Amino acid sequence: MSDFFSGYDPAIENRDEIRATSTELGFRVGDYAAPDEIDPRPMMRHDKQGNMGSCQGFSLANACEYVWALAQGGFSAERQLSSLYAYLESQRLDGGRLFGVDKGSTINSGLKVATTIGMLPESDLPYRTPYPNNARTIVTDAMRVKAGQFKIRSHTWLESYDAIFQYLASGVGAVHTGTLWNDSFYARNGVLESISLRGGGGHATAWLGYSKRKDTKGRNYLWRLNSHNDSWTEIAPSVIDQLCRHEYTSIVGVSDLSTPGPRAVSWMQSRPLG
């Protein structure tokens, strides 16, 4: 695909490598009790990327913040992670035509940042636009050392609505995605019931939890956190089905667990998870 939206070009994604390094889920649906809903909105920030193609950095940072909350038993402002760092470091690993130019970064390189280098606190590299002139040098070795304090330990390639729901409902982690994107993907009423897969480019968003809203098959709508224009959106399972079948889709669960398994987590007494 020659053009891209908000910085993510899905045509250059290395999906084979993501699949090859994926960790299988070591449990079945019956091994845990899925909560009626997992609503991340009261706990997660929503920042916007503005006029920079940093969507992959935002999706990765948001997903890792969610994982951190699962691991530590709660969310706090001190655990916000730097979207700009995630974007620039993943660009560095992408190299070639991406590094030093505001042309996005790949899901695969974002995963490498989160697993091998680590994620930097937001306070150490706050987000700002436009794309920095010193993009190649703004991330220092000292930042990378500090980032090493938080790494994800596994990622799982997810190919169906059922697999995605299982990953979220069991408390394993968050879902980091790169998909096709065009104007039909915006949900101005907060609920996305249908999309068009014609035209457009690519975009990265985080999928965190699910609502009580269900389709005719009894499947819950998922919560999508988008860094461009709209914020929280309930995505219909039928939309997830479409995206899972599309050639440009990369849907990856990220976790602090080396061997993903169910866990009961309560980070807000009014909204228990598990």
WOSULPE-V905238 format. One record per residue. SS is DSSP state (@ for helix, = for strand, . for the rest). PHI is phi in whole degrees, 0 to 359 (NA if undefined). OMEGA is omega in whole degrees, 0 to 359 (NA if undefined). Layout:
BEGIN
ss = [SS,SS]
phi = [PHI,PHI]
omega = [OMEGA,OMEGA]
END
This chain:
BEGIN
ss = [.,.,.,.,=,.,.,=,.,@,@,@,.,.,@,@,@,@,@,@,.,.,.,.,.,.,.,.,@,@,@,.,.,.,.,.,.,=,=,.,.,.,.,.,.,.,.,.,.,.,.,.,.,.,@,@,@,@,@,@,@,@,@,@,@,@,@,@,@,@,@,@,.,.,.,.,@,@,@,.,=,.,@,@,@,@,@,@,@,@,@,@,@,@,.,.,.,.,.,.,.,.,.,.,.,.,@,@,@,@,@,@,@,@,@,@,@,.,.,.,=,@,@,@,.,.,.,.,.,.,.,.,.,.,.,.,.,.,.,.,@,@,@,@,@,@,@,.,.,.,.,.,.,=,=,=,=,.,.,.,@,@,@,@,@,@,@,@,@,.,.,.,.,=,=,=,=,=,=,=,=,.,@,@,@,.,.,.,.,.,=,=,.,.,.,.,.,.,.,.,=,=,=,=,=,=,=,=,=,=,=,=,=,=,.,.,.,.,.,=,=,=,=,=,=,.,.,.,.,.,.,=,=,=,=,.,@,@,@,@,@,@,@,@,@,.,.,.,.,=,=,=,=,=,=,.,.,.,.,.,.,.,.,.,=,.,.,.,.,.,.,.,=,.]
phi = [NA,280,252,214,248,55,101,255,259,291,287,261,292,265,292,297,290,299,295,295,258,287,255,288,286,264,204,242,303,287,276,209,255,286,299,300,206,230,255,276,301,292,251,254,288,230,250,250,281,65,266,236,276,260,302,294,296,293,300,294,298,297,297,289,299,296,298,300,296,298,288,261,84,169,252,213,298,293,260,288,248,282,290,294,301,299,292,292,293,291,299,300,287,293,63,52,282,265,292,90,228,281,236,84,207,263,298,300,290,299,297,296,301,292,266,256,253,113,250,267,301,302,296,276,208,297,287,203,237,281,306,292,295,261,304,284,236,294,273,258,297,297,296,294,298,294,298,297,285,227,229,278,253,203,225,228,289,244,244,208,302,300,294,295,299,300,298,284,292,274,78,291,179,246,240,250,230,232,221,302,209,208,299,291,278,283,241,291,260,87,229,256,261,204,220,252,257,258,72,97,225,229,206,247,219,259,250,227,80,205,263,279,295,229,272,292,264,81,266,286,285,265,269,251,254,246,273,239,68,286,243,275,224,274,257,293,305,295,293,300,302,299,294,295,270,274,295,267,277,231,240,227,277,238,214,278,270,294,244,301,209,296,210,268,227,231,258,215,299,281,223,291,249,91]
omega = [188,181,179,182,176,169,183,178,187,183,183,182,178,183,179,180,178,179,185,182,182,176,180,174,184,180,181,182,183,183,180,177,181,175,178,177,169,186,183,190,180,188,188,175,169,176,182,184,180,186,176,182,190,186,180,177,178,180,181,180,179,179,181,174,178,177,179,178,177,184,187,177,177,181,175,182,180,182,173,184,188,176,180,176,181,179,185,179,177,173,180,179,174,178,174,187,185,189,180,179,184,180,174,178,186,175,182,179,175,177,179,177,185,183,187,182,180,184,185,174,180,183,181,175,182,181,175,176,1,178,187,178,180,185,183,185,186,176,185,176,178,176,181,177,179,179,181,179,177,176,168,185,179,169,184,176,184,189,183,176,183,180,179,180,180,180,182,186,182,180,181,184,182,181,183,189,168,185,166,178,171,186,181,182,176,179,186,176,177,179,182,184,183,178,170,179,178,175,179,181,182,181,178,178,177,176,190,177,183,184,176,179,182,175,184,178,180,181,181,172,180,175,177,174,186,181,183,177,181,184,182,180,171,182,179,177,180,176,177,179,179,183,180,181,187,187,184,186,171,180,189,172,178,186,171,182,177,175,185,178,182,173,177,183,175,180,171,183,180,180,182,175,180,NA]
END
